[in-house]
Amino acid sequence: MNNRTVVALIGSFLIFAAGLLRLYTESLSSTPLFVAYLFVITGLIGVVANGLKLGKSKNT
């Protein structure tokens, strides 16, 4: 298992979760909604890309 890919996958998931936390709750009112949407979109792209990369590396 590639450690760098796993760390990137976890980081992307945390960015995605931070964006979702801002969207679903009003606890982080200092963060603009644009930043929250940006976190959700980029985090989701990162999770998918790193998940696919990790899946391909396990098969070889």
RAGI-V950230 format. One record per residue. RES is the residue in one letter. D_CENTER is the distance of its C-alpha to the mean C-alpha in Angstrom with 2 decimals. Layout:
# RAGI-V950230
res=RES d_center=D_CENTER
res=RES d_center=D_CENTER
This chain:
# RAGI-V950230
res=M d_center=19.42
res=N d_center=17.86
res=N d_center=16.62
res=R d_center=14.83
res=T d_center=12.69
res=V d_center=12.00
res=V d_center=11.12
res=A d_center=8.71
res=L d_center=7.11
res=I d_center=7.24
res=G d_center=6.11
res=S d_center=2.79
res=F d_center=3.18
res=L d_center=5.27
res=I d_center=4.36
res=F d_center=3.70
res=A d_center=6.67
res=A d_center=8.44
res=G d_center=8.71
res=L d_center=9.96
res=L d_center=12.19
res=R d_center=13.73
res=L d_center=14.41
res=Y d_center=15.96
res=T d_center=17.86
res=E d_center=19.83
res=S d_center=19.43
res=L d_center=17.71
res=S d_center=20.33
res=S d_center=20.42
res=T d_center=17.09
res=P d_center=17.98
res=L d_center=16.60
res=F d_center=15.92
res=V d_center=13.41
res=A d_center=11.71
res=Y d_center=11.73
res=L d_center=10.54
res=F d_center=7.39
res=V d_center=6.93
res=I d_center=8.10
res=T d_center=6.56
res=G d_center=2.83
res=L d_center=5.03
res=I d_center=7.14
res=G d_center=5.53
res=V d_center=5.22
res=V d_center=8.61
res=A d_center=10.06
res=N d_center=9.62
res=G d_center=10.75
res=L d_center=13.62
res=K d_center=14.50
res=L d_center=14.72
res=G d_center=16.76
res=K d_center=19.05
res=S d_center=19.68
res=K d_center=20.79
res=N d_center=23.27
res=T d_center=25.08
